[in-house]
């Protein structure tokens, strides 16, 4: 579950944003149009910095299986948007509030709560298509232009807006105090993601077109907006909290009816988008993917139901709380297969590997070849002590899907838990095929660091730990770690060259954060 941003940090963001003088910003001058404000490269840099800061404050929910599902869904939609060459980065937030947002550089965040509220993947795709349209139509960039006119540093404006939206649903008194303070002091930041009515209508229209091109149900946008409106009305009776999504994307009956009308027009238009079964010929999508027919009804990727239940577990306050949640579901009726999977994963995380093995074994018999179920079973077998069966299952999975990130990371972590030199070396070997494409993957870096540590390679471990620290939004700490590491007597010439090169690359990032008013509080206290 996501952790509420510390109150002191929230106040720091608000104060720095409103009080920073214009000369402290290293950003380019505002041009006459949004396209002249920031280059695409600068936008991507700011988006990456914001993602690292969100990771630093533990807002992200990072899981290889969920990440793979979200990336697959996002890539499919992005490839069918009005700007298919625009790079996008999709990430999951652990908050159970219903929300999604877009930021600079094509960075799009989705809350776990939005997926839990959706009845099918088409509805998640509808919201993501809407957010994609905000990026392709430069609505986000124009918001930055407004913030710059108020002399609000861009990174802090984005962070302040996200913090405000995420903290609005808190229930504790501390959360309420944080929300009140940030609300009072962060009006400028909130403008960063507040869109005009015309922006919203344009994003709806283009989002529905993207849904159609991607062969999702075009009625899904109106359906999900209807769910949001119902929850908003029920909030008056105390049945629900108002969805955070409605704070930045107001929904009305007119907007819902317009979304339905657009979907009907697409369905009636001559030469419109077919929703019949077909095999995708899009080179950006997995080969052999069948779109339409049963795939359309199950949400396209075929992974939505398992992804939703895995998110239910990972976003719960604690693993035992997730187990109790499934027990309450079971009291009202038989669990679906997806819910049985969620219960087993909850049991595994609650240190009940025996129960997880039993549940996943039964489920795999009914779903032979299901990677999510088989991977969970392999992990459960290892933690229950049956390492031989686990290793054999992991080997079969790697043979079936070589280079699969979820399989590789899960197996490497399982091996590292054994805490032997041999297991560490085996984990390194499993991870190496992904190394070339994992330079900016903090989960990979942490896993490789631990494997190298127990394999007896402290310098490699130190380098990887520093990379993970950097990618987790702690650039100053990463710099300290690397400067300390290069002083170790066992560092050879080549390692020293690598370390010094990274120090030279990271130093400007730290200086830019300082210019933005962001300092590492841990280091400041030393």
C-alpha positions as CSV (number, residue, x, y, z in Angstrom):
1,X,0.0,0.0,0.0
2,X,1.3,3.5,-0.8
3,X,2.7,5.5,2.1
4,X,1.3,9.0,2.7
5,X,3.9,11.6,1.9
6,X,5.3,13.1,5.1
7,X,3.7,16.3,6.2
8,X,6.9,18.2,6.4
9,X,7.8,17.1,2.8
10,X,4.4,18.2,1.5
11,X,4.8,21.6,3.1
12,X,8.3,21.9,1.7
13,X,6.9,21.2,-1.8
14,X,4.2,23.8,-1.4
15,X,6.5,26.5,0.1
16,X,9.2,25.9,-2.5
17,X,6.7,26.0,-5.3
18,X,5.1,29.3,-4.3
19,X,8.2,31.1,-3.0
20,X,10.9,30.1,-5.5
21,X,12.1,33.2,-7.4
22,X,12.2,33.0,-11.2
23,X,16.0,33.3,-11.4
24,X,16.5,30.0,-9.5
25,X,14.9,28.1,-12.3
26,X,17.2,26.8,-15.1
27,X,14.2,26.3,-17.3
28,X,13.9,28.0,-20.7
29,X,12.0,31.2,-21.1
30,X,8.3,30.8,-22.0
31,X,7.6,31.0,-25.7
32,X,4.5,32.2,-27.4
33,X,3.2,28.7,-27.8
34,X,3.2,25.5,-25.7
35,X,5.4,23.8,-28.2
36,X,8.2,26.3,-27.6
37,X,8.1,25.9,-23.8
38,X,10.1,22.7,-23.4
39,X,11.7,20.4,-25.9
40,X,10.6,16.8,-26.0
41,X,13.9,15.8,-24.4
42,X,13.4,18.2,-21.6
43,X,9.8,17.0,-21.1
44,X,11.0,13.4,-20.8
45,X,13.7,14.5,-18.3
46,X,11.1,16.2,-16.1
47,X,8.7,13.2,-16.3
48,X,11.6,10.9,-15.3
49,X,12.5,13.1,-12.4
50,X,9.0,13.2,-11.2
51,X,8.6,9.4,-11.4
52,X,11.8,9.0,-9.4
53,X,10.5,11.3,-6.7
54,X,7.2,9.4,-6.5
55,X,9.2,6.2,-6.1
56,X,11.3,7.9,-3.4
57,X,8.2,8.6,-1.4
58,X,6.8,5.1,-1.9
59,X,3.8,6.1,-4.0
60,X,4.5,3.5,-6.7
61,X,3.3,0.0,-6.8
62,X,6.0,-1.9,-8.7
63,X,5.5,-5.5,-9.5
64,X,6.9,-7.3,-12.6
65,X,3.6,-9.0,-13.6
66,X,1.4,-5.9,-13.1
67,X,4.0,-3.8,-14.8
68,X,4.0,-6.1,-17.8
69,X,0.2,-6.1,-18.1
70,X,0.0,-2.3,-17.8
71,X,2.9,-1.8,-20.3
72,X,1.2,-4.2,-22.8
73,X,-2.1,-2.4,-22.5
74,X,-0.5,1.1,-22.7
75,X,1.6,0.2,-25.7
76,X,-1.4,-1.1,-27.6
77,X,-3.3,2.2,-26.9
78,X,-0.3,4.5,-27.6
79,X,0.3,2.8,-30.9
80,X,-3.2,3.5,-32.0
81,X,-3.3,7.1,-30.7
82,X,-3.1,10.3,-32.8
83,X,0.6,10.5,-32.1
84,X,2.0,6.9,-32.2
85,X,5.6,8.1,-32.2
86,X,5.2,9.8,-28.9
87,X,7.0,7.8,-26.2
88,X,4.9,6.9,-23.2
89,X,5.8,5.5,-19.7
90,X,3.0,3.9,-17.8
91,X,3.2,3.2,-14.0
92,X,1.0,2.0,-11.2
93,X,0.3,3.8,-8.0
94,X,-0.5,1.8,-4.8
95,X,-3.4,4.1,-3.7
96,X,-6.9,2.6,-3.6
97,X,-8.4,5.9,-4.5
98,X,-9.8,6.0,-8.0
99,X,-7.4,8.2,-10.0
100,X,-5.2,8.5,-13.1
101,X,-3.2,11.3,-14.5
102,X,-0.7,12.4,-17.2
103,X,2.5,14.4,-16.8
104,X,5.2,15.8,-19.0
105,X,7.1,13.4,-21.3
106,X,4.2,11.0,-21.7
107,X,4.3,9.7,-18.2
108,X,0.9,8.3,-17.2
109,X,0.0,7.0,-13.7
110,X,-2.9,4.8,-12.8
111,X,-4.0,4.1,-9.3
112,X,-4.7,0.6,-8.1
113,X,-8.1,1.8,-7.0
114,X,-9.1,2.6,-10.6
115,X,-8.4,-1.0,-11.7
116,X,-10.2,-2.4,-8.7
117,X,-13.2,-0.2,-9.5
118,X,-13.3,-1.3,-13.2
119,X,-15.5,-4.2,-14.2
120,X,-13.4,-5.0,-17.3
121,X,-10.2,-4.0,-19.0
122,X,-12.0,-1.9,-21.6
123,X,-12.8,0.6,-18.8
124,X,-9.2,0.9,-17.7
125,X,-8.3,1.3,-21.4
126,X,-10.8,4.1,-21.7
127,X,-9.3,6.1,-18.9
128,X,-5.8,5.5,-20.2
129,X,-6.8,6.5,-23.7
130,X,-8.2,9.8,-22.3
131,X,-4.9,10.5,-20.5
132,X,-3.0,9.6,-23.6
133,X,-5.0,12.3,-25.5
134,X,-4.1,14.9,-22.8
135,X,-0.5,14.2,-23.8
136,X,-0.8,14.1,-27.5
137,X,-2.9,17.3,-27.6
138,X,-0.3,19.1,-25.4
139,X,-2.9,19.8,-22.6
140,X,-0.2,18.9,-20.0
141,X,2.4,21.1,-21.7
142,X,0.0,24.1,-21.7
143,X,-0.6,23.5,-18.0
144,X,3.1,23.8,-17.5
145,X,3.0,27.1,-19.4
146,X,0.4,28.4,-16.9
147,X,2.5,27.2,-14.0
148,X,5.6,28.9,-15.4
149,X,3.7,32.2,-15.7
150,X,3.1,31.9,-12.0
151,X,6.8,31.3,-11.5
152,X,6.2,27.8,-10.2
153,X,9.1,25.4,-10.9
154,X,7.9,22.6,-13.2
155,X,8.9,19.5,-11.2
156,X,7.5,20.9,-7.9
157,X,4.3,21.8,-9.7
158,X,3.8,18.3,-10.9
159,X,4.7,16.8,-7.6
160,X,2.5,19.2,-5.7
161,X,-0.5,18.3,-7.9
162,X,0.0,14.6,-7.5
163,X,0.5,14.8,-3.7
164,X,-2.6,16.9,-3.4
165,X,-4.7,14.5,-5.5
166,X,-3.4,11.4,-3.7
167,X,-3.7,12.7,-0.2
168,X,-7.3,14.0,-0.6
169,X,-8.7,10.5,0.1
170,X,-6.9,10.0,3.4
171,X,-8.9,9.0,6.5
172,X,-6.6,9.8,9.4
173,X,-6.3,13.1,11.1
174,X,-2.7,13.5,9.8
175,X,-3.9,12.9,6.3
176,X,-6.6,15.5,6.8
177,X,-4.1,18.0,8.1
178,X,-1.8,17.3,5.2
179,X,-4.6,17.7,2.7
180,X,-5.7,21.0,4.2
181,X,-2.3,22.5,4.2
182,X,-1.4,21.4,0.7
183,X,-4.8,22.5,-0.5
184,X,-4.4,25.9,1.0
185,X,-0.8,26.4,-0.3
186,X,-0.8,24.3,-3.5
187,X,-3.4,26.0,-5.7
188,X,-0.8,26.8,-8.2
189,X,0.3,23.2,-8.4
190,X,-3.2,22.0,-8.8
191,X,-3.5,24.1,-11.9
192,X,-0.9,21.8,-13.4
193,X,-3.4,19.0,-14.0
194,X,-6.7,20.9,-14.1
195,X,-8.0,20.8,-17.6
196,X,-10.5,23.1,-19.2
197,X,-13.9,21.8,-20.3
198,X,-12.8,21.9,-23.9
199,X,-9.6,19.9,-23.0
200,X,-11.8,17.2,-21.4
201,X,-14.2,17.0,-24.4
202,X,-11.3,16.8,-26.8
203,X,-9.6,14.0,-24.7
204,X,-12.9,12.1,-24.6
205,X,-13.3,12.3,-28.3
206,X,-9.8,11.2,-29.2
207,X,-9.8,8.6,-26.4
208,X,-12.8,6.9,-27.9
209,X,-11.2,6.9,-31.3
210,X,-8.1,5.3,-29.7
211,X,-10.3,2.7,-28.1
212,X,-11.9,1.9,-31.4
213,X,-8.6,1.6,-33.2
214,X,-7.3,-0.7,-30.5
215,X,-10.4,-2.8,-30.7
216,X,-11.7,-2.1,-27.3
217,X,-15.4,-1.5,-26.5
218,X,-16.0,2.2,-27.3
219,X,-18.9,2.2,-24.8
220,X,-16.4,1.6,-22.0
221,X,-15.7,5.3,-21.5
222,X,-19.3,6.2,-20.9
223,X,-19.7,3.1,-18.7
224,X,-16.8,4.0,-16.4
225,X,-17.9,7.7,-16.2
226,X,-21.3,6.4,-15.2
227,X,-19.7,4.4,-12.4
228,X,-17.8,7.5,-11.2
229,X,-21.0,9.7,-11.3
230,X,-22.9,7.1,-9.3
231,X,-20.2,7.0,-6.7
232,X,-20.1,10.7,-6.5
233,X,-23.8,10.9,-5.8
234,X,-23.6,8.0,-3.3
235,X,-20.9,10.0,-1.5
236,X,-23.6,12.3,-0.2
237,X,-25.1,9.4,1.6
238,X,-21.7,8.3,2.9
239,X,-21.5,5.2,0.8
240,X,-18.3,6.1,-1.0
241,X,-15.5,8.7,-0.9
242,X,-15.7,11.0,-3.9
243,X,-13.3,9.5,-6.5
244,X,-10.1,11.6,-6.8
245,X,-10.5,11.3,-10.6
246,X,-13.5,13.6,-10.5
247,X,-11.4,16.4,-8.9
248,X,-9.4,16.9,-12.1
249,X,-11.8,15.3,-14.6
250,X,-15.4,16.4,-13.6
251,X,-18.1,14.1,-15.0
252,X,-21.6,15.2,-15.8
253,X,-24.6,13.5,-17.4
254,X,-24.0,15.6,-20.5
255,X,-20.4,14.3,-20.8
256,X,-21.6,10.7,-20.4
257,X,-24.3,11.1,-23.1
258,X,-21.7,12.7,-25.4
259,X,-19.4,9.8,-24.9
260,X,-22.2,7.4,-25.7
261,X,-23.1,9.4,-28.8
262,X,-19.5,9.3,-30.1
263,X,-19.3,5.6,-29.6
264,X,-22.5,5.1,-31.5
265,X,-21.3,7.4,-34.3
266,X,-18.1,5.3,-34.7
267,X,-20.2,2.1,-34.8
268,X,-22.4,3.5,-37.5
269,X,-19.8,5.3,-39.6
270,X,-19.1,3.8,-43.1
271,X,-15.7,2.1,-43.0
272,X,-15.7,2.5,-39.3
273,X,-13.6,0.4,-36.9
274,X,-14.4,-3.3,-37.0
275,X,-14.6,-5.1,-33.7
276,X,-14.7,-8.6,-35.1
277,X,-12.0,-11.2,-34.3
278,X,-8.7,-10.6,-36.0
279,X,-5.0,-11.2,-35.4
280,X,-3.1,-8.0,-34.8
281,X,-0.7,-7.0,-37.6
282,X,0.7,-4.1,-35.5
283,X,4.4,-4.7,-35.0
284,X,4.3,-3.0,-31.6
285,X,1.9,-5.7,-30.3
286,X,2.8,-9.3,-29.3
287,X,2.8,-11.7,-32.2
288,X,-0.3,-13.8,-32.5
289,X,-2.4,-11.5,-30.3
290,X,-6.1,-12.1,-31.2
291,X,-8.1,-8.9,-31.0
292,X,-11.9,-8.9,-31.0
293,X,-14.2,-11.9,-30.3
294,X,-13.5,-13.5,-26.9
295,X,-10.3,-11.4,-26.5
296,X,-12.4,-8.3,-26.7
297,X,-14.9,-9.5,-24.2
298,X,-12.1,-10.5,-21.7
299,X,-10.4,-7.2,-22.1
300,X,-7.9,-7.8,-24.9
301,X,-4.8,-8.9,-23.0
302,X,-6.6,-11.8,-21.2
303,X,-4.8,-10.8,-18.0
304,X,-7.1,-8.2,-16.5
305,X,-8.9,-10.3,-13.9
306,X,-5.6,-11.8,-12.5
307,X,-4.0,-8.3,-12.6
308,X,-6.9,-6.8,-10.7
309,X,-6.7,-9.5,-8.0
310,X,-2.9,-9.2,-7.7
311,X,-3.4,-5.4,-7.3
312,X,-6.0,-6.1,-4.6
313,X,-3.3,-8.0,-2.6
314,X,-0.4,-5.6,-3.3
315,X,-2.4,-2.5,-2.4
316,X,-3.8,-3.9,0.8
317,X,-2.6,-2.4,4.1
318,X,-0.9,-5.8,5.0
319,X,-0.9,-9.3,3.6
320,X,-3.0,-10.6,6.5
321,X,-5.5,-7.9,5.7
322,X,-5.6,-9.1,2.1
323,X,-6.3,-12.6,3.3
324,X,-9.2,-11.4,5.4
325,X,-10.6,-9.5,2.5
326,X,-10.8,-12.7,0.5
327,X,-12.3,-14.6,3.4
328,X,-15.0,-11.9,3.5
329,X,-15.6,-12.4,-0.2
330,X,-15.8,-16.2,0.2
331,X,-18.5,-15.7,2.9
332,X,-20.8,-14.2,0.3
333,X,-20.3,-16.8,-2.4
334,X,-17.7,-19.0,-4.1
335,X,-14.5,-17.2,-5.2
336,X,-13.9,-16.9,-8.9
337,X,-10.7,-18.4,-10.3
338,X,-9.1,-15.0,-10.4
339,X,-10.1,-14.4,-6.7
340,X,-8.7,-17.8,-5.8
341,X,-5.4,-16.7,-7.4
342,X,-5.5,-13.5,-5.3
343,X,-6.1,-15.4,-2.1
344,X,-3.2,-17.7,-2.8
345,X,-0.9,-14.7,-3.5
346,X,-2.1,-13.1,-0.3
347,X,-1.3,-16.3,1.6
348,X,2.1,-16.4,0.1
349,X,2.8,-12.8,1.1
350,X,1.4,-13.5,4.6
351,X,4.0,-16.3,5.1
352,X,1.6,-19.1,4.5
353,X,3.4,-20.8,1.6
354,X,1.8,-24.2,2.3
355,X,-1.7,-22.9,1.8
356,X,-0.5,-21.0,-1.3
357,X,1.0,-24.1,-2.8
358,X,-2.3,-26.0,-2.3
359,X,-4.4,-23.3,-3.8
360,X,-2.2,-22.6,-6.8
361,X,-1.7,-26.3,-7.5
362,X,-5.5,-26.7,-7.8
363,X,-5.8,-23.6,-9.9
364,X,-3.0,-24.6,-12.3
365,X,-4.8,-27.9,-12.9
366,X,-7.7,-25.9,-14.2
367,X,-5.6,-23.3,-16.0
368,X,-2.6,-25.3,-17.4
369,X,0.0,-23.1,-19.0
370,X,-1.1,-19.9,-17.2
371,X,2.2,-18.1,-16.5
372,X,0.9,-16.0,-13.6
373,X,-0.4,-19.1,-11.7
374,X,2.7,-21.2,-12.5
375,X,5.1,-18.4,-11.5
376,X,3.2,-18.0,-8.2
377,X,3.4,-21.7,-7.6
378,X,7.1,-21.9,-8.2
379,X,7.7,-19.1,-5.7
380,X,5.4,-20.7,-3.2
381,X,7.2,-24.1,-3.6
382,X,10.5,-22.6,-2.9
383,X,9.4,-20.8,0.2
384,X,7.7,-23.9,1.5
385,X,11.0,-25.8,1.3
386,X,10.5,-27.7,-2.0
387,X,13.4,-26.1,-3.8
388,X,13.8,-29.0,-6.3
389,X,10.3,-28.6,-7.5
390,X,10.6,-24.9,-7.6
391,X,13.8,-24.9,-9.6
392,X,12.4,-27.3,-12.1
393,X,9.3,-25.1,-12.5
394,X,11.4,-22.0,-12.9
395,X,13.6,-23.7,-15.5
396,X,10.5,-24.7,-17.5
397,X,9.1,-21.2,-17.3
398,X,12.4,-19.7,-18.5
399,X,12.6,-22.2,-21.3
400,X,9.1,-21.3,-22.3
401,X,9.5,-17.5,-22.1
402,X,13.2,-16.7,-22.1
403,X,14.0,-13.1,-21.0
404,X,10.6,-12.6,-19.4
405,X,11.1,-9.9,-16.8
406,X,8.7,-11.3,-14.3
407,X,10.1,-14.8,-14.4
408,X,13.7,-13.6,-14.2
409,X,13.2,-11.2,-11.3
410,X,11.1,-13.6,-9.3
411,X,13.5,-16.5,-9.7
412,X,16.5,-14.3,-8.9
413,X,14.9,-13.1,-5.7
414,X,14.0,-16.6,-4.7
415,X,17.6,-17.7,-5.2
416,X,18.9,-14.7,-3.3
417,X,16.6,-15.6,-0.3
418,X,18.7,-18.8,0.0
419,X,21.7,-16.6,0.9
420,X,24.5,-18.8,-0.3
421,X,27.4,-17.9,-2.7
422,X,26.2,-20.5,-5.2
423,X,22.6,-19.2,-5.1
424,X,23.9,-15.7,-5.6
425,X,26.0,-16.7,-8.6
426,X,23.1,-18.5,-10.1
427,X,20.9,-15.4,-9.6
428,X,23.5,-13.3,-11.4
429,X,23.5,-15.7,-14.3
430,X,19.7,-15.6,-14.5
431,X,19.7,-11.8,-14.5
432,X,22.5,-11.1,-16.9
433,X,20.4,-11.6,-20.1
434,X,18.3,-8.6,-19.0
435,X,21.2,-6.4,-18.1
436,X,21.5,-4.5,-21.4
437,X,17.9,-3.3,-21.3
438,X,17.6,-2.8,-17.5
439,X,19.8,0.2,-16.9
440,X,16.8,2.3,-15.8
441,X,14.9,-0.5,-14.0
442,X,15.3,0.0,-10.2
443,X,13.8,-3.4,-9.4
444,X,16.4,-5.1,-11.6
445,X,19.2,-3.1,-10.1
446,X,18.1,-3.9,-6.5
447,X,17.8,-7.6,-7.4
448,X,21.2,-7.7,-9.1
449,X,22.8,-5.8,-6.2
450,X,21.6,-8.4,-3.7
451,X,22.6,-11.3,-5.9
452,X,26.1,-9.8,-6.4
453,X,26.4,-9.1,-2.6
454,X,25.8,-12.7,-1.6
455,X,27.9,-13.9,-4.6
456,X,30.9,-12.2,-3.0
457,X,31.2,-9.2,-5.5
458,X,30.8,-6.1,-3.3
459,X,31.9,-3.6,-5.9
460,X,29.4,-4.8,-8.5
461,X,26.8,-4.8,-5.7
462,X,27.7,-1.2,-4.6
463,X,27.4,0.0,-8.2
464,X,24.0,-1.6,-8.6
465,X,22.7,-0.4,-5.2
466,X,23.7,3.2,-6.2
467,X,21.8,2.9,-9.5
468,X,18.7,1.6,-7.6
469,X,19.1,4.6,-5.2
470,X,19.3,7.0,-8.1
471,X,16.3,5.6,-9.8
472,X,14.4,5.7,-6.5
473,X,14.6,9.5,-6.5
474,X,17.6,9.8,-4.1
475,X,20.3,11.2,-6.5
476,X,22.3,12.9,-3.7
477,X,22.5,9.6,-1.7
478,X,23.5,7.8,-4.9
479,X,26.3,10.3,-5.4
480,X,27.5,9.8,-1.8
481,X,27.4,6.0,-2.3
482,X,29.5,6.2,-5.4
483,X,32.1,8.6,-4.0
484,X,32.4,6.2,-1.0
485,X,32.6,3.1,-3.2
486,X,35.5,4.5,-5.4
487,X,37.6,4.9,-2.2
488,X,37.6,1.2,-1.5
489,X,41.0,-0.4,-1.9
490,X,39.7,-3.4,-3.9
491,X,38.3,-1.2,-6.7
492,X,40.2,-1.9,-9.9
493,X,41.0,0.5,-12.8
494,X,38.0,-0.4,-14.9
495,X,35.5,-0.2,-12.0
496,X,36.9,3.1,-11.0
497,X,36.4,4.4,-14.5
498,X,32.8,3.3,-14.5
499,X,32.2,4.8,-11.1
500,X,33.7,8.2,-11.9
501,X,31.7,8.3,-15.2
502,X,28.5,7.8,-13.3
503,X,29.5,10.5,-10.7
504,X,30.0,12.9,-13.6
505,X,26.6,12.1,-15.0
506,X,24.7,12.3,-11.7
507,X,26.2,15.5,-10.4
508,X,24.2,17.7,-12.9
509,X,21.0,15.9,-11.8
510,X,21.6,16.8,-8.2
511,X,22.4,20.4,-9.1
512,X,19.1,20.6,-11.1
513,X,17.1,19.2,-8.1
514,X,18.8,21.9,-5.9
515,X,17.7,24.6,-8.3
516,X,14.2,23.2,-8.1
517,X,14.3,23.5,-4.4
518,X,14.5,19.8,-3.6
519,X,17.2,18.6,-1.1
520,X,17.7,15.2,0.4
521,X,16.4,15.5,4.0
522,X,18.3,12.4,5.1
523,X,21.6,13.9,4.1
524,X,20.7,17.3,5.5
525,X,20.2,15.8,8.9
526,X,23.7,14.3,8.9
